Amino acid sequence: MTATSDSAVFDLRDIENLDEDEAQDLAAERLKEFCKECCGSVLRAWAHVFDSNNDQRISRVEFQNGMRKL
């Protein structure tokens, strides 16, 4: 993945000098930013894009399908 004009997308070179915890924190923050950009909020993304069966949990398959939708 390379950097684009979309601030939520990041270049993997951004994380090569980080330890694993820092890299995970950065990835989580960027995912939150991406959800806010696409859906207006993380909660809205969760409810309308990721939690397809409305069980208030997101499975790996739901997450993958949600990312494809976004």
C-alpha positions as CSV (number, residue, x, y, z in Angstrom):
1,M,0.0,0.0,0.0
2,T,1.4,3.4,-0.9
3,A,0.6,6.8,0.3
4,T,-2.2,8.6,-1.5
5,S,-4.1,11.9,-1.0
6,D,-6.3,9.9,1.3
7,S,-4.9,10.6,4.8
8,A,-6.2,7.3,6.1
9,V,-4.1,5.3,3.7
10,F,-0.5,4.9,4.8
11,D,2.8,3.9,3.3
12,L,4.2,0.7,4.9
13,R,7.5,2.5,5.1
14,D,5.9,4.6,7.9
15,I,6.0,1.6,10.2
16,E,9.3,-0.1,9.3
17,N,11.1,1.8,12.1
18,L,8.4,1.1,14.8
19,D,8.3,-1.8,17.2
20,E,5.3,-4.1,16.9
21,D,3.2,-2.4,19.5
22,E,3.7,1.0,17.9
23,A,3.0,-0.4,14.5
24,Q,-0.3,-1.9,15.7
25,D,-1.3,1.4,17.4
26,L,-0.6,3.3,14.2
27,A,-2.6,0.8,12.1
28,A,-5.5,1.0,14.5
29,E,-5.5,4.8,14.5
30,R,-5.4,4.8,10.7
31,L,-8.3,2.4,10.5
32,K,-10.3,4.7,12.8
33,E,-9.5,7.6,10.6
34,F,-10.5,5.7,7.5
35,C,-13.8,4.6,9.1
36,K,-14.6,8.2,10.1
37,E,-13.7,9.4,6.6
38,C,-15.9,6.8,4.9
39,C,-18.8,6.6,7.2
40,G,-18.7,9.7,9.4
41,S,-17.9,7.7,12.6
42,V,-16.4,4.5,13.8
43,L,-19.7,3.5,15.3
44,R,-21.6,4.1,12.1
45,A,-19.0,2.0,10.2
46,W,-19.4,-0.8,12.8
47,A,-23.2,-0.7,12.6
48,H,-23.7,-0.3,8.9
49,V,-20.6,-1.8,7.2
50,F,-18.9,-4.4,9.5
51,D,-21.5,-6.0,11.7
52,S,-23.6,-7.6,9.0
53,N,-25.5,-10.0,11.3
54,N,-26.1,-7.4,14.0
55,D,-24.6,-9.5,16.8
56,Q,-22.5,-6.6,18.1
57,R,-19.3,-8.4,17.2
58,I,-17.2,-8.3,14.1
59,S,-15.9,-11.6,12.9
60,R,-12.8,-11.9,10.6
61,V,-15.1,-12.5,7.6
62,E,-17.3,-9.6,8.5
63,F,-14.2,-7.4,8.8
64,Q,-12.8,-8.5,5.5
65,N,-16.2,-8.0,3.7
66,G,-16.6,-4.6,5.3
67,M,-13.2,-3.5,4.2
68,R,-14.1,-4.6,0.6
69,K,-17.2,-2.5,0.8
70,L,-15.4,0.6,1.9
